[in-house]
Amino acid sequence: MKLLVTGGAGYIGSVVAAQLVEAGHQVTVLDDLSTGHADAVPAGARFVEGSITEAADVLPGMDGVLHFAAKSLVGESVERPALYWTHNLGGTLALLDAMRTAGVGRIVFSSTAATYGEPERSPVQEGDPTRPTNPYGASKLAVDTALTTFAGLYGLAAVSLRYFNVGGSHTGGDGRVYRERHTVETHLIPNVLAVALGGRESVSVFGTDYPTPDGTCVRDYIHVADLARAHLLALEACSAGEHKIYNLGSGTGFSVREVLSVCREVTGHEIPEVVCERRAGDPAVLVASSEKIQRELGWKPEHPSVRDIVSDAWTVLPNAG
């Protein structure tokens, strides 16, 4: 198929683009490089520098879209909500309208489990209430609503994938390595590994009095290669007039201190920690149930262990060892 990958120069988008190329698809990456990297665009993919509001120029002749272009920092979304509503919702609406005009009827949307907010139960299931607690999650949920509307009105075939924490790296068939490279890093694993590399002095542990086995928050982690495979399966599962939603996760939660322990073992570094007060709004446990996508699409994580994720993230870092 001829496919457009928006945000395909970013971490997750580039891995999906690489897997699509390896699967024999004709891939065009559209990215404004505000957070992505031109050298992350896989060999064999066409690269167009631009925003999703300019997608109309590249959509003609496409068979489908995989949509990753988004602002995704929770803290920034609270400080600059208009930016998130304008880019995440406004930009996606422009993309959907351009798709309708160009006759492109298939889309896989990279959503987020932040749409659930603070869930009432864990693991979270697709039918659970969606009550996002920040503009980032709210803007993503609004896109899901738009996809449902476009599916009903125009016969759009859409799939949204919701997930929590992504990590690890992917080595393409040509030996090229795709890894996490965020200018502003908010994820636990890369921040812990930055301490091992000497880029930070310590890791902050926010709260040690949660009702969990070791008192620290428990979170779900998914390997980026497993996540990318799910997007390829979702592409095949798109059905005209339907908007399907699937959660993605390992099915197992890992506490902050469990992740720290694994990072220390993998890197061989002490990695000092500093205990801080709880952050407002941090639930004790966030784990996504992926039973639905396993049952309907046959997806299952091939790297369910957080050790695999940490090892793959560590071994490809410059100066790791």
TAZI-V374768 format. One record per residue. N is the residue number from 1. SS is DSSP state (H for helix, E for strand, C for the rest). Layout:
BEGIN
N;SS
N;SS
END
This chain:
BEGIN
1;C
2;E
3;E
4;E
5;E
6;E
7;C
8;C
9;C
10;C
11;H
12;H
13;H
14;H
15;H
16;H
17;H
18;H
19;H
20;H
21;H
22;H
23;C
24;C
25;C
26;E
27;E
28;E
29;E
30;E
31;E
32;C
33;C
34;C
35;C
36;C
37;C
38;H
39;H
40;H
41;C
42;C
43;C
44;C
45;C
46;E
47;E
48;E
49;E
50;C
51;C
52;H
53;H
54;H
55;C
56;H
57;H
58;H
59;H
60;C
61;C
62;C
63;C
64;E
65;E
66;E
67;E
68;C
69;C
70;C
71;C
72;C
73;C
74;H
75;H
76;H
77;H
78;H
79;H
80;C
81;H
82;H
83;H
84;H
85;H
86;H
87;H
88;H
89;H
90;H
91;H
92;H
93;H
94;H
95;H
96;H
97;H
98;H
99;H
100;H
101;H
102;H
103;C
104;C
105;C
106;E
107;E
108;E
109;E
110;E
111;C
112;C
113;H
114;H
115;H
116;H
117;E
118;C
119;C
120;C
121;C
122;C
123;C
124;E
125;C
126;C
127;C
128;C
129;C
130;C
131;E
132;C
133;C
134;C
135;H
136;H
137;H
138;H
139;H
140;H
141;H
142;H
143;H
144;H
145;H
146;H
147;H
148;H
149;H
150;H
151;H
152;H
153;H
154;H
155;C
156;C
157;E
158;E
159;E
160;E
161;E
162;E
163;E
164;C
165;E
166;E
167;E
168;C
169;C
170;E
171;E
172;C
173;C
174;C
175;C
176;C
177;E
178;E
179;C
180;C
181;C
182;C
183;C
184;C
185;C
186;C
187;C
188;H
189;H
190;H
191;H
192;H
193;H
194;H
195;H
196;H
197;C
198;C
199;C
200;C
201;C
202;C
203;E
204;E
205;E
206;E
207;C
208;C
209;C
210;C
211;C
212;C
213;C
214;C
215;C
216;C
217;C
218;E
219;E
220;E
221;E
222;E
223;E
224;H
225;H
226;H
227;H
228;H
229;H
230;H
231;H
232;H
233;H
234;H
235;H
236;H
237;H
238;C
239;C
240;C
241;C
242;C
243;E
244;E
245;E
246;E
247;E
248;E
249;C
250;C
251;C
252;C
253;E
254;E
255;E
256;H
257;H
258;H
259;H
260;H
261;H
262;H
263;H
264;H
265;H
266;H
267;H
268;C
269;C
270;C
271;C
272;C
273;E
274;E
275;E
276;E
277;C
278;C
279;C
280;C
281;C
282;C
283;C
284;C
285;E
286;E
287;C
288;E
289;C
290;C
291;H
292;H
293;H
294;H
295;H
296;H
297;H
298;C
299;C
300;C
301;C
302;C
303;C
304;C
305;C
306;H
307;H
308;H
309;H
310;H
311;H
312;H
313;H
314;H
315;H
316;C
317;C
318;C
319;C
320;C
321;C
END
